[in-house]
C-alpha cells in the first residue's frame, strides 16, 4: 500500500498538505470571479462553495465504510489528476455548468487527498500531524495570496488558473518519489509518555491487531471509536460552521466604500487574511497545544455574532478592523483543526488510529456544508434589506 525507499523528512509531508488543499483554496478565492462572466443572480460564491464542498462531504462520509480497501497510491493518483483537471476545466469554461464541474473536481481531489493522507499519518510518528496541518495552512495562504497577487498584477483569472497546474504535478512527485514507507515508531518518545498520562478515548483492546491498521476492526469497534471521537468532532464542526458562515455568507456584505479597494479586491483580501491566520495557527502546535477545543468553538461563534451584527447595523468605521477580525477568525479555525487531530492521535490506540483519522475528517466538511445550507437564505435576506 505504501511506496518508496526510505522515510522522507517531515518537510515532504508539509509539502503534501500544501499541494493537496491548494486547488480547493484557489476555487474559493476565485469564487467572486469564477462565474462573473455569466452574471447569474444570487450569491455566486455560495454556488462555488457548494460545488467545492459537497463532493468532499460525500467522500468523507463513505470513506470509513470501505475506502481503506483501496490502496493509497491509486487514491493519490486520482487526487492529482482531479486537481489538474479542475484548473483546466474552470480556466476554459464558458458556462456555469462547466465551471461548477471543474470546481467539483477540485473538491474530489481535496477530499480524497485529505482523508487519504490523514489516514496515512497513522503509520508515522505523531509529529507528522503538525507538519501536515502546517502544510494545509500553507496551501490556504499560498493559494489565496497567489490568486490575489497574480490577478492584482493584471493576469486574467483564466491565465492565473492555468499557471497553477504545476501544483498537482508536485503532489504526485512528492508522494511517488519522496514519501516512503515508514519505519517502526519509537515507543519511548516524549509524545507516547504524554499519551500514557491521559485517559484514552477508546478502552477496548484488539488482541493481535496490526498497529495503525483499520481493516480488521468490527462494526462494533468502529461504532465505539466513533462515539469516543464525538468529544472532538462536534467542536470542530461548530468552528467550521461559524467561520464558513462568515466567509461565504458575510464576506460579500462586508463592503466598505471609503477605501480604494474595489468590491472584488476586498473579497480577495478577506480570503487572503483568513488563510494567513489559518496558516499561522496550524503551524503553532509546538508552541501552543489546546486540549479543550470547545473554547475555540465558542470564540468562533462570538466572531460570527459580531460580524453579523456589523452587517446589520454597519457600526465598524474602517475596513482595517474587519481585516483584524478576519485574521483572528483564521487563527481560531486553524488552531481547532491542528489541535483536534493532534489530540485524536495522542488519545487513540494504535490499532484504531487509521480509522479514527478517516472518521474525524468529516468534521470540517460537515460544518462547512451546514453553513452553506443556511448562509444562502440569510445572505439573500440581508441583501434585500440593504
C-alpha positions as CSV (number, residue, x, y, z in Angstrom):
1,X,0.0,0.0,0.0
2,X,2.9,2.4,0.7
3,X,5.7,3.2,-1.7
4,X,9.3,4.4,-1.6
5,X,12.8,3.6,-0.5
6,X,13.3,5.4,2.8
7,X,11.4,7.6,5.2
8,X,11.2,11.1,3.8
9,X,11.8,14.2,6.0
10,X,8.8,15.8,7.7
11,X,9.1,18.7,5.2
12,X,7.8,16.5,2.4
13,X,4.7,15.8,4.5
14,X,4.1,19.5,4.8
15,X,4.5,19.7,1.0
16,X,1.8,17.1,0.6
17,X,-0.6,19.1,2.8
18,X,0.2,22.2,0.8
19,X,-0.4,20.6,-2.6
20,X,-3.5,18.7,-1.5
21,X,-5.5,21.7,-0.4
22,X,-4.2,24.2,-3.0
23,X,-6.9,23.7,-5.7
24,X,-9.7,23.8,-3.1
25,X,-8.5,27.2,-1.7
26,X,-8.0,28.7,-5.1
27,X,-11.6,27.9,-6.1
28,X,-12.9,29.6,-3.0
29,X,-10.6,32.6,-3.6
30,X,-11.8,32.8,-7.2
31,X,-15.4,32.5,-6.2
32,X,-16.2,36.1,-6.9
33,X,-14.7,35.9,-10.4
34,X,-15.3,32.3,-11.4
35,X,-18.9,32.8,-12.5
36,X,-18.9,36.6,-13.0
37,X,-19.0,36.3,-16.8
38,X,-22.3,34.6,-16.5
39,X,-23.9,37.4,-14.5
40,X,-26.0,34.8,-12.7
41,X,-28.3,36.1,-9.9
42,X,-27.7,35.4,-6.2
43,X,-24.7,34.7,-4.2
44,X,-22.1,33.4,-6.7
45,X,-19.5,32.5,-4.1
46,X,-22.2,30.3,-2.4
47,X,-22.7,28.3,-5.6
48,X,-18.9,27.7,-5.8
49,X,-18.8,26.8,-2.1
50,X,-21.4,24.1,-2.5
51,X,-19.7,22.6,-5.6
52,X,-16.4,22.8,-3.7
53,X,-17.6,21.1,-0.5
54,X,-20.5,18.7,-1.2
55,X,-18.4,16.1,-3.2
56,X,-15.8,16.2,-0.4
57,X,-18.7,15.6,2.1
58,X,-19.8,12.5,0.2
59,X,-16.3,11.1,0.0
60,X,-15.6,11.6,3.7
61,X,-19.0,10.1,4.7
62,X,-18.2,7.0,2.7
63,X,-14.5,6.8,3.5
64,X,-14.8,5.0,6.9
65,X,-17.0,2.3,5.3
66,X,-14.6,1.0,2.7
67,X,-12.1,3.4,1.4
68,X,-9.3,1.6,3.3
69,X,-9.8,-1.3,0.9
70,X,-8.3,0.8,-1.9
71,X,-4.5,1.1,-1.8
72,X,-3.1,4.6,-1.1
73,X,-1.2,5.0,-4.4
74,X,-4.3,4.9,-6.7
75,X,-6.1,7.3,-4.4
76,X,-3.2,9.8,-4.6
77,X,-3.0,9.5,-8.4
78,X,-6.8,10.1,-8.7
79,X,-6.5,13.1,-6.4
80,X,-3.7,14.7,-8.5
81,X,-5.5,14.1,-11.8
82,X,-8.7,15.7,-10.5
83,X,-6.8,18.7,-9.2
84,X,-5.2,19.3,-12.6
85,X,-8.5,18.7,-14.4
86,X,-10.2,21.3,-12.2
87,X,-7.8,24.1,-13.1
88,X,-8.1,23.3,-16.9
89,X,-11.9,22.9,-16.9
90,X,-12.5,26.2,-15.0
91,X,-9.9,28.1,-17.0
92,X,-11.5,27.2,-20.3
93,X,-15.1,27.2,-19.2
94,X,-17.7,29.3,-21.0
95,X,-20.8,28.1,-19.0
96,X,-21.9,27.8,-15.4
97,X,-22.2,24.1,-15.6
98,X,-18.7,23.6,-16.9
99,X,-17.3,25.9,-14.3
100,X,-19.0,24.1,-11.5
101,X,-17.8,20.7,-12.9
102,X,-14.3,22.0,-12.6
103,X,-14.9,23.1,-9.0
104,X,-16.4,19.6,-8.3
105,X,-13.1,18.0,-9.5
106,X,-11.2,20.3,-7.1
107,X,-13.5,19.1,-4.3
108,X,-12.9,15.4,-5.1
109,X,-9.2,16.0,-5.2
110,X,-9.1,17.8,-1.9
111,X,-11.5,15.5,0.0
112,X,-10.0,12.3,-1.3
113,X,-6.5,13.6,-0.6
114,X,-7.2,14.7,2.9
115,X,-8.8,11.5,4.1
116,X,-6.0,9.5,2.5
117,X,-3.1,11.5,3.9
118,X,-4.7,11.9,7.4
119,X,-5.3,8.1,7.5
120,X,-1.7,7.6,6.3
121,X,-0.4,9.5,9.4
122,X,-1.4,6.6,11.5
123,X,1.7,4.8,10.1
124,X,4.1,7.5,11.1
125,X,5.2,9.3,14.3
126,X,2.5,11.6,15.7
127,X,4.6,14.7,15.0
128,X,3.5,14.2,11.3
129,X,0.1,15.7,12.3
130,X,1.8,19.1,13.0
131,X,3.6,19.1,9.6
132,X,0.6,18.0,7.6
133,X,-1.6,20.7,9.3
134,X,1.1,23.3,8.7
135,X,1.2,22.3,5.0
136,X,-2.6,22.6,4.6
137,X,-2.4,26.0,6.3
138,X,0.3,27.0,3.9
139,X,-1.9,25.9,1.0
140,X,-4.6,28.3,2.2
141,X,-2.1,31.2,2.4
142,X,-0.2,30.4,-0.8
143,X,-3.4,29.7,-2.8
144,X,-5.2,32.9,-1.7
145,X,-2.1,35.0,-1.9
146,X,-1.0,33.7,-5.3
147,X,-4.5,34.2,-6.8
148,X,-4.7,37.7,-5.3
149,X,-1.2,38.6,-6.4
150,X,-1.5,37.4,-10.0
151,X,-4.9,38.9,-10.6
152,X,-3.8,42.2,-8.9
153,X,-0.7,42.2,-11.3
154,X,-3.1,42.1,-14.3
155,X,-3.2,38.4,-15.1
156,X,-6.7,37.2,-16.1
157,X,-8.4,34.6,-13.9
158,X,-8.1,32.1,-16.8
159,X,-4.3,32.5,-17.1
160,X,-3.9,32.6,-13.3
161,X,-5.6,29.2,-13.0
162,X,-3.5,27.7,-15.8
163,X,-0.3,29.0,-14.2
164,X,-1.1,26.8,-11.1
165,X,-1.0,23.4,-13.0
166,X,2.4,22.7,-11.5
167,X,0.9,22.1,-8.1
168,X,-0.9,18.8,-8.9
169,X,2.3,17.6,-10.6
170,X,4.3,18.5,-7.4
171,X,1.7,16.5,-5.3
172,X,2.3,13.4,-7.4
173,X,6.1,13.8,-7.4
174,X,6.1,14.3,-3.6
175,X,4.2,11.1,-2.9
176,X,5.6,8.8,-5.5
177,X,9.2,10.0,-5.4
178,X,9.8,11.5,-2.0
179,X,7.4,9.9,0.5
180,X,8.3,6.4,1.6
181,X,7.4,3.5,3.8
182,X,7.5,4.3,7.5
183,X,10.0,2.8,9.9
184,X,8.7,1.3,13.2
185,X,7.8,4.1,15.6
186,X,9.9,4.6,18.8
187,X,7.7,3.6,21.7
188,X,9.8,5.6,24.1
189,X,9.2,9.0,22.6
190,X,8.0,12.0,24.6
191,X,4.6,12.1,23.0
192,X,4.0,8.4,24.0
193,X,4.8,9.4,27.5
194,X,2.3,12.2,27.3
195,X,-0.3,9.7,26.0
196,X,0.3,7.4,28.9
197,X,-0.6,10.2,31.3
198,X,-4.0,10.7,29.6
199,X,-7.2,8.7,29.6
200,X,-7.5,7.0,26.2
201,X,-10.6,7.8,24.1
202,X,-11.1,4.1,23.4
203,X,-10.5,1.5,26.1
204,X,-11.1,-1.7,24.2
205,X,-8.1,-3.8,23.1
206,X,-8.0,-5.8,19.9
207,X,-5.6,-8.7,20.5
208,X,-3.1,-9.3,17.8
209,X,-4.2,-6.4,15.6
210,X,-1.7,-4.6,13.5
211,X,-0.8,-1.1,14.8
212,X,-2.3,1.6,12.6
213,X,-4.5,-0.7,10.5
214,X,-8.3,-0.4,10.5
215,X,-9.1,-3.2,8.1
216,X,-9.6,-5.7,11.0
217,X,-12.0,-3.6,13.1
218,X,-15.5,-4.9,13.6
219,X,-18.6,-2.8,13.2
220,X,-19.0,-2.7,17.0
221,X,-15.4,-1.5,17.4
222,X,-15.9,1.2,14.7
223,X,-19.0,2.4,16.5
224,X,-17.2,2.5,19.8
225,X,-14.3,4.5,18.3
226,X,-16.8,6.9,16.7
227,X,-18.6,7.6,20.0
228,X,-15.3,8.3,21.6
229,X,-14.4,10.8,18.9
230,X,-17.5,12.9,19.3
231,X,-15.8,15.0,22.1
232,X,-13.5,16.4,19.3
233,X,-15.7,16.1,16.2
234,X,-18.6,18.3,17.5
235,X,-16.4,21.3,18.4
236,X,-14.6,21.2,15.1
237,X,-18.0,21.0,13.2
238,X,-19.1,24.1,15.2
239,X,-15.9,26.0,14.5
240,X,-16.1,25.4,10.7
241,X,-19.8,26.1,10.6
242,X,-19.2,29.6,12.2
243,X,-16.2,30.5,10.1
244,X,-17.6,29.5,6.7
245,X,-20.9,31.1,7.6
246,X,-18.8,34.3,7.9
247,X,-16.6,33.6,4.8
248,X,-19.4,32.6,2.4
249,X,-22.4,34.4,3.9
250,X,-21.0,37.7,5.1
251,X,-17.7,38.4,3.2
252,X,-19.5,39.9,0.2
253,X,-21.7,42.0,2.5
254,X,-18.8,43.5,4.5
255,X,-18.2,46.1,1.8
256,X,-16.6,49.5,2.6
257,X,-16.9,52.4,0.2
258,X,-14.4,54.6,1.9
259,X,-11.4,52.7,0.5
260,X,-9.5,52.4,-2.8
261,X,-10.2,48.7,-3.0
262,X,-13.0,47.5,-5.2
263,X,-15.6,45.1,-4.0
264,X,-13.9,42.2,-5.7
265,X,-10.5,43.3,-4.3
266,X,-11.9,43.5,-0.8
267,X,-13.3,40.0,-1.1
268,X,-9.8,38.7,-2.2
269,X,-8.1,40.4,0.7
270,X,-10.6,38.9,3.2
271,X,-9.8,35.4,1.8
272,X,-6.0,36.1,2.0
273,X,-6.1,37.3,5.6
274,X,-8.3,34.5,6.7
275,X,-5.9,32.0,5.2
276,X,-2.9,33.8,6.7
277,X,-4.5,33.3,10.2
278,X,-5.2,29.6,9.4
279,X,-1.6,29.0,8.3
280,X,-0.1,30.7,11.4
281,X,-2.2,28.7,13.9
282,X,-1.9,25.4,12.0
283,X,1.8,25.8,12.3
284,X,1.7,26.6,16.0
285,X,1.3,23.2,17.6
286,X,4.9,23.1,19.0
287,X,4.3,26.5,20.7
288,X,0.7,26.1,21.9
289,X,-1.4,23.0,22.5
290,X,-5.1,23.2,23.3
291,X,-7.0,20.1,24.5
292,X,-10.4,21.7,25.2
293,X,-11.3,22.7,21.7
294,X,-14.8,23.6,22.9
295,X,-13.4,27.0,23.9
296,X,-12.4,27.7,20.3
297,X,-15.9,26.8,19.1
298,X,-17.4,29.3,21.5
299,X,-15.0,32.1,20.4
300,X,-15.7,31.4,16.7
301,X,-19.5,31.7,17.4
302,X,-18.9,35.0,19.1
303,X,-17.0,36.1,16.0
304,X,-19.9,35.2,13.8
305,X,-22.4,37.1,16.0
306,X,-20.2,40.2,16.0
307,X,-19.7,40.3,12.2
308,X,-23.4,39.5,11.6
309,X,-24.3,42.5,13.8
310,X,-21.9,44.7,11.8
311,X,-23.6,43.6,8.5
312,X,-26.9,44.5,10.0
313,X,-26.0,47.8,11.7
314,X,-22.8,48.9,9.9
315,X,-21.1,50.2,13.1
316,X,-17.5,49.5,12.3
317,X,-15.9,52.6,10.8
318,X,-12.9,51.1,9.0
319,X,-12.1,48.0,6.8
320,X,-8.9,47.5,8.8
321,X,-10.9,46.5,11.8
322,X,-12.5,43.9,9.7
323,X,-9.1,42.8,8.5
324,X,-8.0,42.1,12.1
325,X,-11.2,40.2,12.9
326,X,-10.9,38.0,9.9
327,X,-7.2,37.3,10.7
328,X,-8.4,36.3,14.2
329,X,-11.1,34.1,12.7
330,X,-8.5,32.3,10.7
331,X,-6.3,31.8,13.8
332,X,-9.2,30.1,15.7
333,X,-10.1,27.9,12.8
334,X,-6.5,26.7,12.2
335,X,-6.0,26.1,15.9
336,X,-9.1,24.0,16.1
337,X,-8.0,21.8,13.2
338,X,-4.5,21.0,14.2
339,X,-5.3,20.5,17.9
340,X,-8.3,18.3,17.1
341,X,-6.2,15.8,15.0
342,X,-3.2,16.0,17.4
343,X,-5.4,15.2,20.4
344,X,-7.0,12.3,18.5
345,X,-3.6,10.9,17.5
346,X,-2.5,11.1,21.2
347,X,-5.6,9.6,22.7
348,X,-6.5,6.9,20.2
349,X,-4.9,3.4,20.3
350,X,-2.6,2.4,17.5
351,X,-5.0,-0.2,16.0
352,X,-7.8,2.4,15.9
353,X,-5.8,5.4,14.7
354,X,-6.2,5.0,10.9
355,X,-10.0,4.6,11.2
356,X,-10.2,7.5,13.7
357,X,-8.4,9.9,11.4
358,X,-10.7,9.0,8.5
359,X,-13.8,9.5,10.6
360,X,-12.6,12.8,12.1
361,X,-12.0,14.2,8.6
362,X,-15.8,14.6,8.3
363,X,-15.8,17.4,10.9
364,X,-14.7,20.4,9.0
365,X,-16.6,19.3,5.8
366,X,-19.8,18.8,7.7
367,X,-19.5,22.2,9.4
368,X,-18.9,23.9,6.0
369,X,-21.8,22.1,4.4
370,X,-24.2,23.1,7.1
371,X,-23.1,26.7,6.9
372,X,-23.6,26.6,3.2
373,X,-27.2,25.5,3.6
374,X,-28.0,28.3,6.0
375,X,-25.8,31.1,4.6
376,X,-27.6,31.4,1.3
377,X,-31.1,32.3,2.6
378,X,-29.5,34.7,5.2
379,X,-27.3,36.3,2.5
380,X,-30.3,36.9,0.3
381,X,-32.3,38.2,3.2
382,X,-29.6,40.7,4.2
383,X,-29.2,41.8,0.5
384,X,-32.9,42.7,0.3
385,X,-32.5,44.8,3.5
386,X,-29.7,46.9,2.0
